[in-house]
Amino acid sequence: MRKNLIFSCAMVLLATLFIAVMPTEAEGAVYEDTVRLHILANSDSREDQAIKLAVRDAVLSEYGSMLAEFDCAASAEAELMGMTDEISDFCRGVVQDMGYEHDVSVTVGKEWYETREYDDFSLPAGVYTSLQIFIGEGSGQNWWCVMFPPMCVDIATENAPADTAVQKYTDEELVLISGGGYKAKFKILELISSAFS
């Protein structure tokens, strides 16, 4: 009898936790309305990390502002998917201009991200569409940001500051990413997902 009671209590607790961390409608929309940028450096050497940052600045300057013209992430994603060869060539040119011969490959696909805190907002852990740029072996420290809405473009250019980019999100999404009491939930999502990965 006692075992049944303990089991029942455990199941209720698990169900409560599961419901608590299930994505809300706003969270689900944030995943669909965001395209991340993920640059993987060749290695952790000072030179390769400098290359990573140079590629970051060049990509954001060349392509970041262009994405601001789109109304939705699906359109931005479709545009990027059609440009992977062009972006690869562009990044390869940046690397070569710095005197290195690392190959560069570019893909657009789904990728898991942990909860990420930026200056004024947080994004929940989950699967997002990513523009992934692999430099050489792609085994060095990475760099991430939000490419659509173009919230990190101002790192490389003054043409599209991040505070105007957030206007692409709905009011519900803005409440979610600007804090809104969700940070504890984000942490629970991370802990549960790491336990099963």
C-alpha positions, 0 to 999 in steps of 0.5 A: 500500500505504501509503495503504491502511495509513493509511486502515485505521488511520484507520478503526480510530481513528474506530471506536474513538472512535465506540465510546468516545462511544456512549451507555452504557445509563446515559447513554441512561437519563439522557436519558430520565429527565430533563426540563430547564427552559430559559428564554429571556430577551427580550434581554440588557438588565438589565430583561429578565434580571431578568424572566427570573430572576423568571419562573424563581423563580415557575415553580420555586416554583409548579410545581417541587415538584409534579413531585416527586410523579411517579415517572418523567420520562414522567409529569412530561413528560405533566403539563407538556404538558397545562399549557403554556397554564396555565404561559404565562398564569402567566408572562405574569402575572409579566411584567405584574406587573413592568410589562412587556408581553412575550408568553410562550410555553411548549413541551415538546419535545426539545432539544440540550444541551451537557455541563452541570456543576452544583455536585455533578453533570454531565449529558452532552451530548445531546437531552433533553425540555425545558420551554421558556419564551420571553419576548418575542423569546427572544434574550437570555441563557438559563437552564437547570436540571433540572426533573425530577427537581426538582434546581433547585427549591431555588433558589426554594423550600425545599420540595424540596432537590436532594439528595432529587431525585437519588433519582429516578435509578438507581444507575448514573445517579448514578455517571454524573452524579456524575463517575464518570470520564465527564467526558472522554467528555462532552467528546469527545461535544461536540467530535464533535457540534460538528464535524458540526453 
